[in-house]
Amino acid sequence: MQYLTTAEMAKRWNVSQRRVSLYCKDGRIPGAEYKGNMWLIPEEAVKPEDPRKKKGPKINE
């Protein structure tokens, strides 16, 4: 199994490296492992839903 760093996944998913680290810390990426001082994420991992985005109609519409 190949692993990628948070920087590599951030580029792939078009989000910040910090956001990927938070996904890992919160357990939202299955198979992610913390080794030394970095997260290792399985290459085939799927980007989790962003918890900051709400679903439904916008208030101003």
DSSP file (Angstrom, degrees, kcal/mol; ACC not computed):
  #  RESIDUE AA STRUCTURE BP1 BP2  ACC     N-H-->O    O-->H-N    N-H-->O    O-->H-N    TCO  KAPPA ALPHA  PHI   PSI    X-CA   Y-CA   Z-CA
    1    1 A M              0   0    0      0, 0.0     2,-0.3     0, 0.0     0, 0.0   0.000 360.0 360.0 360.0 131.2    0.0    0.0    0.0
    2    2 A Q        -     0   0    0      0, 0.0    41,-2.4     0, 0.0     2,-0.4  -0.684 360.0-156.2 -89.8 142.7    1.4    3.4   -1.0
    3    3 A Y  E     -A   42   0A   0     -2,-0.3     2,-0.3    39,-0.2    37,-0.0  -0.912   3.5-160.0-119.8 148.1    1.1    6.3    1.4
    4    4 A L  E     -A   41   0A   0     37,-3.1    37,-3.0    -2,-0.4     2,-0.1  -0.854  19.8-116.2-121.1 159.3    1.1   10.1    0.7
    5    5 A T     >  -     0   0    0     -2,-0.3     4,-2.2    35,-0.2     5,-0.2  -0.345  33.1-103.1 -86.2 172.2    1.8   13.0    3.0
    6    6 A T  H  > S+     0   0    0     33,-0.4     4,-2.4     1,-0.2     5,-0.2   0.857 122.2  55.2 -64.2 -34.6   -0.7   15.8    3.9
    7    7 A A  H  > S+     0   0    0      2,-0.2     4,-1.8     1,-0.2    -1,-0.2   0.915 109.1  46.5 -64.7 -42.6    1.0   18.1    1.4
    8    8 A E  H  > S+     0   0    0      1,-0.2     4,-1.9     2,-0.2    -2,-0.2   0.896 114.8  46.3 -67.6 -40.2    0.5   15.7   -1.4
    9    9 A M  H  X S+     0   0    0     -4,-2.2     4,-2.8     2,-0.2     5,-0.2   0.868 108.3  56.8 -70.7 -35.0   -3.1   15.0   -0.5
   10   10 A A  H  X>S+     0   0    0     -4,-2.4     5,-1.8     1,-0.2     4,-1.0   0.908 109.3  46.0 -61.1 -41.7   -3.8   18.7   -0.1
   11   11 A K  H  <5S+     0   0    0     -4,-1.8    -1,-0.2     2,-0.2     3,-0.2   0.911 114.3  48.1 -66.4 -42.1   -2.6   19.3   -3.7
   12   12 A R  H  <5S+     0   0    0     -4,-1.9    -2,-0.2     1,-0.2    -1,-0.2   0.880 119.5  37.6 -65.9 -39.8   -4.7   16.4   -4.9
   13   13 A W  H  <5S-     0   0    0     -4,-2.8    -1,-0.2     2,-0.1    -2,-0.2   0.483 106.2-124.1 -93.3  -4.4   -7.9   17.4   -3.1
   14   14 A N  T  <5S+     0   0    0     -4,-1.0     2,-0.3     1,-0.2    -3,-0.2   0.915  72.5 111.7  60.5  46.3   -7.4   21.2   -3.6
   15   15 A V  S   <S-     0   0    0     -5,-1.8    -1,-0.2    -6,-0.2    -2,-0.1  -0.826  74.0 -79.8-133.9 174.5   -7.5   22.1    0.1
   16   16 A S     >  -     0   0    0     -2,-0.3     4,-1.7     1,-0.1     5,-0.1  -0.371  32.8-120.5 -76.5 158.5   -5.0   23.3    2.6
   17   17 A Q  H  > S+     0   0    0      1,-0.2     4,-2.1     2,-0.2     5,-0.1   0.862 115.5  56.3 -64.1 -35.8   -2.4   21.1    4.2
   18   18 A R  H  > S+     0   0    0      1,-0.2     4,-2.3     2,-0.2    -1,-0.2   0.892 103.3  53.6 -63.1 -40.6   -3.9   22.1    7.6
   19   19 A R  H  > S+     0   0    0      1,-0.2     4,-2.2     2,-0.2    -1,-0.2   0.903 108.8  49.3 -62.4 -41.7   -7.4   20.9    6.5
   20   20 A V  H  X S+     0   0    0     -4,-1.7     4,-2.2     2,-0.2    -1,-0.2   0.906 109.6  52.1 -64.4 -41.3   -6.0   17.5    5.6
   21   21 A S  H  X S+     0   0    0     -4,-2.1     4,-2.8     1,-0.2    -2,-0.2   0.899 109.1  50.1 -61.1 -40.6   -4.2   17.3    9.0
   22   22 A L  H  X S+     0   0    0     -4,-2.3     4,-2.4     2,-0.2    -1,-0.2   0.896 107.3  53.6 -66.1 -39.4   -7.5   18.1   10.7
   23   23 A Y  H  <>S+     0   0    0     -4,-2.2     5,-2.7     2,-0.2     6,-0.5   0.927 112.7  45.1 -57.8 -43.8   -9.3   15.4    8.7
   24   24 A C  H ><5S+     0   0    0     -4,-2.2     3,-1.6     1,-0.2    -2,-0.2   0.939 112.2  50.1 -65.3 -47.5   -6.7   12.9    9.9
   25   25 A K  H 3<5S+     0   0    0     -4,-2.8    -1,-0.2     1,-0.3    -2,-0.2   0.864 110.1  50.9 -60.0 -37.8   -6.8   14.1   13.5
   26   26 A D  T 3<5S-     0   0    0     -4,-2.4    -1,-0.3    -5,-0.2    -2,-0.2   0.472 115.2-116.3 -80.8  -1.5  -10.6   13.8   13.6
   27   27 A G  T < 5S+     0   0    0     -3,-1.6    -3,-0.2    -4,-0.3    -2,-0.1   0.760  75.7 131.1  75.5  24.8  -10.4   10.2   12.2
   28   28 A R      < +     0   0    0     -5,-2.7    -4,-0.2    -6,-0.2    -5,-0.1   0.527  57.5  66.9 -90.0  -6.4  -12.2   11.1    9.0
   29   29 A I  S >  S-     0   0    0     -6,-0.5     3,-1.7    -5,-0.2    -1,-0.1  -0.920  84.1-137.3-116.4 105.2   -9.7    9.4    6.7
   30   30 A P  T 3  S+     0   0    0      0, 0.0     3,-0.1     0, 0.0    16,-0.1  -0.355  86.0  18.3 -61.9 134.8   -9.7    5.7    7.2
   31   31 A G  T 3  S+     0   0    0      1,-0.3     2,-0.2    10,-0.1     9,-0.1   0.360  84.3 142.8  88.8  -5.2   -6.2    4.1    7.2
   32   32 A A    <   -     0   0    0     -3,-1.7     2,-0.4     9,-0.1    -1,-0.3  -0.500  31.5-164.4 -70.1 136.4   -4.4    7.4    8.0
   33   33 A E  E     -B   40   0B   0      7,-2.6     7,-3.2    -2,-0.2     2,-0.7  -0.955  18.7-136.7-126.4 142.4   -1.5    6.8   10.4
   34   34 A Y  E     +B   39   0B   0     -2,-0.4     2,-0.5     5,-0.2     5,-0.2  -0.878  28.6 177.4 -98.3 113.3    0.6    9.2   12.5
   35   35 A K  E >   -B   38   0B   0      3,-2.7     3,-1.9    -2,-0.7     2,-0.7  -0.972  60.0 -40.7-120.7 121.6    4.3    8.3   12.2
   36   36 A G  T 3  S-     0   0    0     -2,-0.5    -2,-0.0     1,-0.3     3,-0.0  -0.506 125.5 -26.1  66.3-108.2    6.9   10.4   13.9
   37   37 A N  T 3  S+     0   0    0     -2,-0.7     2,-0.3     2,-0.0    -1,-0.3   0.029 124.1  71.3-126.8  26.8    5.6   13.9   13.3
   38   38 A M  E <  S-B   35   0B   0     -3,-1.9    -3,-2.7   -33,-0.0     2,-0.4  -0.987  72.4-119.3-144.1 153.3    3.7   13.4   10.1
   39   39 A W  E     -B   34   0B   0     -2,-0.3     2,-0.5    -5,-0.2   -33,-0.4  -0.739  19.7-156.1 -89.4 136.9    0.5   11.9    8.8
   40   40 A L  E     -B   33   0B   0     -7,-3.2    -7,-2.6    -2,-0.4   -35,-0.2  -0.974  13.1-166.5-112.9 124.9    0.7    9.1    6.2
   41   41 A I  E     -A    4   0A   0    -37,-3.0   -37,-3.1    -2,-0.5    -9,-0.1  -0.924  27.1-107.1-117.3 132.0   -2.5    8.8    4.2
   42   42 A P  E >   -A    3   0A   0      0, 0.0     3,-1.9     0, 0.0   -39,-0.2  -0.282  27.6-126.3 -56.6 139.9   -3.4    5.8    1.9
   43   43 A E  T 3  S+     0   0    0    -41,-2.4   -40,-0.1     1,-0.3    -2,-0.0   0.814 108.3  51.5 -58.1 -33.9   -3.1    6.7   -1.8
   44   44 A E  T 3  S+     0   0    0    -42,-0.3    -1,-0.3     2,-0.1   -41,-0.1   0.298  80.4 134.7 -90.7  10.5   -6.6    5.6   -2.5
   45   45 A A    <   -     0   0    0     -3,-1.9     2,-0.4     1,-0.1   -16,-0.1  -0.271  51.4-131.7 -61.4 145.2   -8.2    7.6    0.3
   46   46 A V        -     0   0    0    -16,-0.1    -1,-0.1     1,-0.0    -2,-0.1  -0.814  24.8-106.0-101.0 138.8  -11.4    9.5   -0.6
   47   47 A K        -     0   0    0     -2,-0.4     3,-0.1     1,-0.1   -18,-0.0  -0.452  38.1-131.3 -64.8 125.9  -11.8   13.2    0.4
   48   48 A P        -     0   0    0      0, 0.0    -1,-0.1     0, 0.0     2,-0.1  -0.333  31.0 -87.4 -73.9 160.9  -14.2   13.5    3.3
   49   49 A E        -     0   0    0      1,-0.1   -21,-0.0   -21,-0.1     3,-0.0  -0.391  45.5-109.5 -63.9 144.2  -17.1   16.0    3.2
   50   50 A D    >   -     0   0    0      1,-0.1     3,-1.3    -3,-0.1    -1,-0.1  -0.686  22.1-152.3 -78.4 118.5  -16.1   19.4    4.6
   51   51 A P  T 3  S+     0   0    0      0, 0.0    -1,-0.1     0, 0.0    -2,-0.0   0.671  90.2  65.3 -69.0 -14.3  -17.9   19.8    8.0
   52   52 A R  T 3  S+     0   0    0      2,-0.1     2,-0.4    -3,-0.0    -2,-0.0   0.696  85.4  84.9 -80.2 -18.4  -18.0   23.6    7.6
   53   53 A K    <   -     0   0    0     -3,-1.3     2,-0.4     1,-0.0    -4,-0.0  -0.713  68.3-151.6 -89.8 131.1  -20.3   23.4    4.6
   54   54 A K        -     0   0    0     -2,-0.4     2,-0.3     2,-0.1    -2,-0.1  -0.774   8.8-134.6-101.0 145.3  -24.0   23.2    5.3
   55   55 A K        +     0   0    0     -2,-0.4    -1,-0.0     3,-0.0     0, 0.0  -0.656  60.5  52.9 -95.3 153.7  -26.5   21.5    3.0
   56   56 A G  S    S-     0   0    0     -2,-0.3    -2,-0.1     2,-0.0     2,-0.0  -0.590  93.4 -25.2 116.8-179.2  -29.8   23.0    2.0
   57   57 A P        -     0   0    0      0, 0.0     2,-0.2     0, 0.0    -3,-0.0  -0.330  65.0-112.4 -69.4 148.3  -31.0   26.3    0.6
   58   58 A K    >   -     0   0    0      1,-0.1     3,-0.9    -2,-0.0    -3,-0.0  -0.518  19.3-128.4 -77.5 149.0  -29.0   29.5    1.1
   59   59 A I  T 3  S+     0   0    0      1,-0.2    -1,-0.1    -2,-0.2     0, 0.0   0.863 105.0  52.5 -67.3 -36.8  -30.5   32.1    3.4
   60   60 A N  T 3         0   0    0      1,-0.2    -1,-0.2    -3,-0.0    -2,-0.0   0.491 360.0 360.0 -81.3  -2.5  -30.1   35.0    0.9
   61   61 A E    <         0   0    0     -3,-0.9    -1,-0.2     0, 0.0    -2,-0.1   0.464 360.0 360.0 -90.9 360.0  -31.8   33.2   -2.0
